[in-house]
Amino acid sequence: MTTSLTPLALVLALLVGVLASIAGGAVGGMAVGGKALGNELAAMLGGFYGPLAGVAGIIVGLLTLALIR
């Protein structure tokens, strides 16, 4: 039994992935640069730069999942 991904499921997965990459970037920024830059600035920079790689990975993963199904 195979089911195709609906557009709503794709958009929801993309939205959840983007929010998770922003949160992960902020936490990673605080862990890496919190002492040097201050936690607030490091979190802001991490939240900004975290989705750069995260969104690309999410899109590739969703396209791969859509092609497999």
N, C-alpha and C positions, 0 to 999 in steps of 0.2 A: 504494500500500500504506500504510494507516494503522494505527497501533497505539495503543492507549489506554495511558495511564500507570497502572501498577500502584500500589496503596497503598504497597508497599514502596519503590518509586522516589520517590514523593512525600515520604514520611517521610525517606528518605535525602537527598533534595535539600534539604529543610527543615533537617535537622541540619547538613549541610555549609554551607549558607548562614548559619545562626546562628553557627556556629563562625568562619566567615570574617568576619562582621560584628563579632564580639567582638574578633578579632585586628586587624582594620582600625581599629576604634575605639580600641584600646589604642595602636597605632602613631600614629594621628592625634592622640590626646591627648598623647603624648610630643612630637610635632612642634610642636603648637600651644602647649601650656602647660608644657612640660618645664622651662624656665628659671624661670618664675614660681612654679610649684607644686612642682617637683621631679619627676623622671621617674617615680618609683614612684606618687605620688599622681595624676599626670596620666594614667598608663597605667591605673590602677584606675578613675578616673572615665570615661575614654574607653571602657574595656571594659564599663562599666556602661551608659553612654548611647549607645554605638554601635549596639547592636541595636534601639534604639527605632525608628529609621527603617529599619534594615536588614531587620528581620523583616516589617514592613508591606510593603516592596517585594518581599520574597521571596514572601509570600503572594499578593500581586496578580499577580506574574509566574507563579507556579504555577497560579493560577486561570485566567489568560489562556491559558497553554499547554494546560491541560486542556480549555478550551472550543474552542480552535483545532483540537486533535487530535480 
